[in-house]
Amino acid sequence: MTGRYASKEEAKKKGNVINNVGWWFKPWFYQHAQTALKKGEFVEYIPTREYYHRHTRCLYWEGKLILPFADQWWFRFTG
């Protein structure tokens, strides 16, 4: 994974994918990365604040070990 800063104008150009990874219904970032590895090379835009906090949701790896169902959207919605 590599990254670089992009302007809002560049990110909002037609056809660009903006991934707001912090939403409660989105998979945790490590799950997104696993899926991305299978997908191959692609480009997406992640807002800076959400990129900085991509690992802070539910203790990241430990959350899955403590509560196996904690990575489900319905559980995060109720929290």
C-alpha positions in Angstrom: 0.0 0.0 0.0 1.3 3.4 -0.9 -0.3 6.8 -0.4 0.0 10.4 -1.3 -2.0 13.5 -0.5 -4.6 14.5 -3.0 -6.7 17.7 -3.2 -10.5 17.5 -2.7 -10.9 18.5 -6.4 -8.8 15.5 -7.5 -10.6 13.1 -5.3 -14.0 14.3 -6.4 -13.3 13.9 -10.1 -15.7 11.6 -12.0 -14.9 7.9 -11.6 -12.7 8.3 -8.5 -13.6 6.1 -5.5 -13.7 7.9 -2.1 -13.7 5.3 0.7 -15.0 6.7 4.1 -13.6 3.8 6.1 -14.8 5.2 9.4 -18.5 4.6 8.9 -20.1 2.1 11.3 -21.3 -0.2 8.5 -17.9 -0.4 6.8 -15.6 -3.4 7.5 -12.7 -2.8 9.7 -9.6 -1.6 7.9 -7.6 -4.8 8.1 -10.6 -6.6 6.5 -10.7 -4.1 3.8 -7.0 -4.6 3.2 -7.4 -8.4 3.0 -10.1 -7.9 0.3 -7.9 -5.4 -1.5 -5.1 -7.9 -1.8 -7.4 -10.3 -3.6 -8.6 -7.5 -5.9 -5.2 -6.5 -7.1 -3.9 -3.0 -7.9 -6.4 -0.2 -7.7 -6.7 3.4 -6.6 -9.1 4.8 -3.9 -9.2 8.0 -1.9 -9.5 7.9 1.9 -10.1 11.2 3.8 -7.1 12.1 5.9 -8.7 12.0 9.3 -10.2 8.6 8.6 -6.9 7.3 7.3 -5.1 8.4 10.5 -7.8 6.6 12.6 -8.2 3.5 10.5 -6.8 1.2 13.2 -8.6 2.7 16.3 -12.0 1.0 15.8 -12.7 -1.6 18.5 -9.2 -2.3 19.6 -8.4 -3.4 16.0 -7.1 -7.0 16.1 -8.1 -7.7 19.7 -11.8 -6.9 19.1 -12.2 -10.0 16.9 -10.6 -12.2 19.6 -12.6 -10.8 22.5 -16.0 -10.6 20.7 -16.1 -12.7 17.5 -19.3 -11.0 16.4 -17.9 -7.5 17.0 -17.0 -7.0 13.4 -20.6 -7.3 12.3 -22.3 -4.0 11.2 -25.3 -4.6 13.4 -23.2 -4.9 16.5 -21.3 -1.6 15.7 -24.6 0.1 15.0 -25.9 -0.8 18.5 -22.7 0.5 20.2 
